[in-house]
Amino acid sequence: MKSSMSKKLFSRSQKVDDLGLISKLTGTRRIINRDGSFNISRRGLPYWESFSIYHWLISMSWIKFCFIILVSYLIINILFALLYYAGGEENFTGIVANNEFERFLNEFFFSTQTFTTVGYGRVSPAGIYSNVISSIESLAGLLSLAIATGLLYGRFSRPMAKILYSDKALIAPHLDGNAFQFRIANKRAGHQMVDVEVELMMSKAEAGKRSFYNLKLEYSKINFFTATWTVNHLINDASPLYGLSMNDFKKLDIEFLALIKGFDDTFAQVVHSRNSYIHDEISWGAKFVSLYSVDDEGNTSVDLNRISEVEKAELHSVN
């Protein structure tokens, strides 16, 4: 009975000729990093033809972004302060300085006030030269602030899936056989995802090239993603993993590629997430521990700190 059920749930996995990835076996690194980025570099185009500064700025980390904004702000104001300084002190009124460095500081802070259109009023331009430079800086400041505001909005409004993956995938007992498993959860408590789908692919090295397989899953789609989801691929005689050992995984340089997409009702858009597991990120003979608990009031809670916790489990023998 169980055997016929598992056959129905897990139909034969399909070999795929083209996933949009390189099939020639030319590298030894994983295809997809744990952060979802690809280990593929492109050559043959000029750098600025393939580089998008907008996508670069909205996709980098917040620390790098804030550092670039701060450094850019300082460099622009230092350059304008140098221009003011080159024009001489007679082009300004209200400068109080005992030496040249203090004079430069006065003109630097005047530059910051002009750049941000604050204008406190103690120091002001008095000649044509300083007025022309300050007019140019005012325009540059307005444009720069508009660009910075747009980048901040783009970073905050960019729809992103925050999926938490288990540190390792498992070869674990499941139903009447064994299965390849990994566990995921939605990291954003306030963002509900619905109609979540997962595609699991396997890559292995054989005959001097990489072969790709679409692995059939127990469930490839769930309606609500409010808790955790253990993704299962049953290893039966219809699976390309059937009969393979831990050493075979290493020898064949097997990598499992996961693509997850779902509808985020906060952004009202479909969001994506990618991850992969290579042979040394797979635990054999283990199963995930339960993350659920119920309090005295009957509320269910999920402890995501334990999403990667496992316990030993006996694998079923393969006939």
C-alpha positions as CSV (number, residue, x, y, z in Angstrom):
1,M,0.0,0.0,0.0
2,K,2.7,2.4,1.0
3,S,4.8,1.4,-2.0
4,S,2.1,2.2,-4.4
5,M,1.4,5.5,-2.7
6,S,5.1,6.6,-3.0
7,K,5.1,5.6,-6.7
8,K,2.1,7.8,-7.2
9,L,3.6,10.7,-5.3
10,F,7.0,10.6,-6.9
11,S,6.9,10.0,-10.7
12,R,10.1,9.6,-12.6
13,S,12.6,12.6,-12.5
14,Q,13.5,14.0,-15.9
15,K,16.9,14.7,-17.3
16,V,17.2,18.2,-18.7
17,D,19.4,19.2,-21.6
18,D,19.4,22.9,-20.9
19,L,18.7,24.8,-17.6
20,G,20.3,28.0,-18.8
21,L,23.5,26.9,-17.1
22,I,26.8,25.6,-18.5
23,S,26.8,21.9,-19.3
24,K,30.5,21.7,-20.0
25,L,32.5,20.5,-17.0
26,T,35.0,23.4,-16.8
27,G,35.1,24.4,-13.2
28,T,35.2,22.8,-9.7
29,R,33.3,25.4,-7.7
30,R,29.6,25.1,-6.9
31,I,27.2,26.6,-9.4
32,I,25.1,28.5,-6.9
33,N,26.5,30.0,-3.7
34,R,24.6,29.8,-0.4
35,D,23.6,33.5,-0.9
36,G,21.9,32.7,-4.2
37,S,24.5,34.2,-6.5
38,F,25.9,32.3,-9.4
39,N,29.6,31.3,-9.8
40,I,29.7,32.3,-13.5
41,S,31.7,35.2,-14.7
42,R,31.3,36.8,-18.2
43,R,34.0,38.2,-20.4
44,G,34.2,39.8,-23.8
45,L,32.3,43.0,-23.1
46,P,33.6,46.4,-22.0
47,Y,33.2,46.8,-18.2
48,W,30.9,49.8,-18.4
49,E,28.7,48.1,-21.1
50,S,27.8,45.3,-18.8
51,F,27.8,47.3,-15.5
52,S,24.6,48.9,-14.1
53,I,25.4,51.3,-11.4
54,Y,21.7,51.5,-10.3
55,H,21.5,47.7,-9.8
56,W,24.9,47.7,-8.1
57,L,23.8,50.4,-5.6
58,I,20.4,48.9,-4.7
59,S,21.7,45.3,-4.4
60,M,24.8,45.9,-2.2
61,S,24.8,45.6,1.5
62,W,23.5,48.5,3.7
63,I,26.9,49.0,5.2
64,K,28.6,49.4,1.8
65,F,25.8,51.6,0.6
66,C,25.9,54.0,3.6
67,F,29.7,54.1,3.3
68,I,29.6,55.1,-0.4
69,I,27.0,57.8,0.4
70,L,29.1,59.2,3.2
71,V,32.4,59.1,1.2
72,S,30.7,60.7,-1.9
73,Y,29.3,63.4,0.3
74,L,32.7,64.2,1.8
75,I,34.5,64.1,-1.5
76,I,32.1,66.4,-3.3
77,N,32.2,69.0,-0.5
78,I,36.0,68.8,-0.3
79,L,36.3,69.5,-4.0
80,F,33.9,72.5,-3.8
81,A,35.8,73.7,-0.8
82,L,39.0,73.6,-2.7
83,L,37.4,75.6,-5.5
84,Y,36.3,78.2,-3.0
85,Y,39.7,78.2,-1.4
86,A,41.4,78.8,-4.7
87,G,39.2,81.9,-5.3
88,G,40.6,83.7,-2.3
89,E,39.2,84.9,1.0
90,E,38.0,88.2,-0.7
91,N,35.2,86.2,-2.4
92,F,33.5,85.6,0.9
93,T,32.1,87.6,3.8
94,G,31.9,86.4,7.4
95,I,34.9,84.1,7.4
96,V,36.6,84.1,10.8
97,A,40.0,82.2,10.7
98,N,43.3,82.5,12.4
99,N,45.2,80.4,9.8
100,E,44.7,78.9,6.3
101,F,43.4,75.6,7.7
102,E,40.6,77.3,9.6
103,R,39.8,79.3,6.5
104,F,39.5,76.0,4.5
105,L,37.2,74.6,7.2
106,N,35.0,77.7,7.0
107,E,34.7,77.2,3.2
108,F,34.2,73.4,3.6
109,F,31.2,73.9,6.0
110,F,29.9,76.7,3.7
111,S,30.0,74.0,0.9
112,T,28.0,71.5,3.0
113,Q,25.4,74.2,3.8
114,T,25.2,75.1,0.1
115,F,25.1,71.5,-1.0
116,T,22.1,70.7,1.2
117,T,20.5,74.2,0.7
118,V,20.6,74.8,4.5
119,G,22.4,78.2,4.3
120,Y,22.9,79.4,7.9
121,G,24.0,82.8,6.7
122,R,27.2,83.7,8.6
123,V,29.4,83.0,5.6
124,S,28.2,84.1,2.2
125,P,29.7,84.6,-1.3
126,A,30.7,88.1,-2.2
127,G,32.1,87.9,-5.7
128,I,31.1,86.6,-9.1
129,Y,33.5,83.6,-8.8
130,S,32.2,82.3,-5.5
131,N,28.6,83.0,-6.6
132,V,29.0,81.0,-9.8
133,I,30.6,78.1,-7.9
134,S,27.9,78.1,-5.2
135,S,25.2,78.2,-7.9
136,I,26.7,75.1,-9.5
137,E,27.0,73.4,-6.2
138,S,23.3,74.1,-5.3
139,L,22.2,72.5,-8.5
140,A,24.5,69.5,-7.9
141,G,23.2,69.2,-4.4
142,L,19.6,69.2,-5.4
143,L,20.3,66.5,-8.1
144,S,22.4,64.4,-5.7
145,L,19.8,64.5,-2.9
146,A,17.1,63.4,-5.5
147,I,19.3,60.5,-6.6
148,A,20.1,59.5,-3.1
149,T,16.4,59.6,-2.2
150,G,15.5,57.5,-5.2
151,L,18.1,54.9,-4.3
152,L,16.9,54.7,-0.7
153,Y,13.3,54.2,-1.9
154,G,14.5,51.6,-4.4
155,R,16.3,49.7,-1.7
156,F,13.4,49.8,0.7
157,S,10.7,49.0,-1.9
158,R,12.6,46.3,-3.7
159,P,10.7,43.0,-3.3
160,M,12.9,40.3,-1.9
161,A,12.2,36.9,-0.5
162,K,13.8,36.3,2.9
163,I,14.0,32.5,3.0
164,L,15.8,30.7,5.8
165,Y,17.4,27.5,4.7
166,S,18.7,24.7,6.8
167,D,22.5,24.6,7.0
168,K,22.5,21.1,5.6
169,A,20.4,18.9,3.5
170,L,19.7,15.3,4.6
171,I,19.4,11.8,3.3
172,A,16.7,10.7,5.7
173,P,14.2,7.9,6.1
174,H,10.8,8.9,4.6
175,L,7.6,6.9,4.1
176,D,8.8,3.4,3.2
177,G,12.2,4.5,1.7
178,N,14.8,7.3,1.9
179,A,14.5,10.8,0.7
180,F,16.7,13.9,0.0
181,Q,15.4,16.7,2.3
182,F,16.0,20.3,3.2
183,R,14.0,22.6,5.4
184,I,13.0,26.3,4.7
185,A,11.1,29.0,6.6
186,N,9.9,32.5,5.9
187,K,12.2,34.9,7.9
188,R,9.8,37.8,7.7
189,A,7.1,37.6,10.4
190,G,5.0,40.4,8.9
191,H,5.3,39.3,5.3
192,Q,2.9,36.5,4.4
193,M,3.7,34.4,1.3
194,V,1.1,32.4,-0.5
195,D,1.2,30.0,-3.5
196,V,4.8,29.1,-2.8
197,E,6.5,26.7,-5.3
198,V,9.8,25.0,-5.2
199,E,11.8,23.4,-8.0
200,L,14.7,21.1,-7.2
201,M,17.3,20.3,-9.7
202,M,20.4,18.1,-9.4
203,S,23.7,18.6,-11.2
204,K,26.3,15.9,-11.6
205,A,29.5,15.4,-13.5
206,E,29.6,12.5,-15.9
207,A,31.3,11.8,-19.3
208,G,33.2,15.1,-19.2
209,K,30.2,17.3,-18.8
210,R,27.5,18.3,-16.3
211,S,24.1,16.6,-16.5
212,F,21.0,18.2,-15.0
213,Y,17.9,16.5,-13.6
214,N,14.6,17.9,-12.5
215,L,13.8,16.1,-9.3
216,K,10.2,15.2,-8.5
217,L,9.0,16.3,-5.1
218,E,6.4,15.0,-2.7
219,Y,4.8,18.5,-2.7
220,S,6.1,21.1,-5.1
221,K,3.6,23.8,-4.1
222,I,1.9,24.9,-0.8
223,N,-0.8,27.5,-0.5
224,F,0.4,29.1,2.8
225,F,4.0,29.5,3.9
226,T,3.4,30.6,7.5
227,A,5.7,28.1,9.3
228,T,8.3,25.7,7.9
229,W,8.4,23.4,4.9
230,T,10.5,20.3,4.6
231,V,11.1,19.6,0.9
232,N,11.2,15.9,0.1
233,H,12.5,14.0,-3.0
234,L,11.9,10.3,-2.5
235,I,14.9,8.2,-3.6
236,N,13.3,5.3,-5.3
237,D,14.1,3.4,-8.6
238,A,12.6,6.4,-10.5
239,S,15.2,8.8,-8.9
240,P,18.6,9.6,-10.4
241,L,19.9,9.3,-6.8
242,Y,18.8,5.7,-6.5
243,G,21.7,3.4,-5.5
244,L,24.2,6.2,-5.0
245,S,26.4,6.3,-1.9
246,M,28.0,9.2,0.0
247,N,31.3,8.5,-1.9
248,D,29.3,8.6,-5.2
249,F,28.0,12.1,-4.3
250,K,31.6,13.3,-3.9
251,K,32.9,11.5,-7.0
252,L,30.2,12.8,-9.2
253,D,30.4,16.3,-7.7
254,I,26.7,16.3,-7.1
255,E,25.0,19.7,-6.4
256,F,21.3,20.2,-5.6
257,L,19.9,23.5,-6.9
258,A,16.7,24.9,-5.3
259,L,14.6,27.7,-6.8
260,I,11.7,29.0,-4.6
261,K,9.1,31.5,-5.7
262,G,5.9,32.7,-4.1
263,F,3.5,35.7,-3.9
264,D,4.4,38.2,-1.2
265,D,1.2,39.9,-0.2
266,T,3.1,42.9,1.3
267,F,4.8,43.7,-2.0
268,A,1.9,42.3,-4.0
269,Q,4.6,40.7,-6.3
270,V,6.2,37.3,-6.9
271,V,9.5,37.0,-5.1
272,H,12.3,34.5,-5.7
273,S,15.0,32.8,-3.7
274,R,17.9,30.4,-4.7
275,N,20.2,28.1,-2.8
276,S,22.2,25.0,-3.4
277,Y,23.7,22.1,-1.4
278,I,26.9,20.3,-2.4
279,H,28.1,16.8,-1.3
280,D,29.8,17.9,1.9
281,E,26.7,19.9,3.0
282,I,24.5,16.7,3.1
283,S,24.1,14.6,6.2
284,W,23.4,10.9,5.8
285,G,21.2,9.0,8.3
286,A,19.6,11.9,10.0
287,K,16.2,13.6,10.3
288,F,15.1,17.1,11.3
289,V,13.8,17.7,14.8
290,S,10.4,19.3,15.4
291,L,10.3,23.0,15.8
292,Y,6.7,23.4,17.0
293,S,5.4,23.9,20.5
294,V,2.1,24.9,22.0
295,D,1.8,27.3,25.0
296,D,-0.8,27.2,27.7
297,E,-3.2,29.3,25.7
298,G,-3.1,27.0,22.8
299,N,-1.0,29.1,20.5
300,T,1.5,27.4,18.2
301,S,5.0,28.7,18.0
302,V,7.9,27.8,15.7
303,D,11.5,28.0,17.0
304,L,13.5,29.0,13.8
305,N,16.8,28.9,15.8
306,R,16.5,25.1,15.5
307,I,15.8,24.9,11.8
308,S,19.0,23.1,11.2
309,E,18.9,20.8,14.2
310,V,18.9,17.1,13.4
311,E,18.9,13.8,15.1
312,K,20.2,10.4,14.0
313,A,17.9,8.2,12.1
314,E,18.2,4.7,10.6
315,L,18.1,4.7,6.8
316,H,16.0,2.1,5.0
317,S,17.9,-0.6,3.2
318,V,17.9,-0.5,-0.6
319,N,17.0,-3.7,-2.3
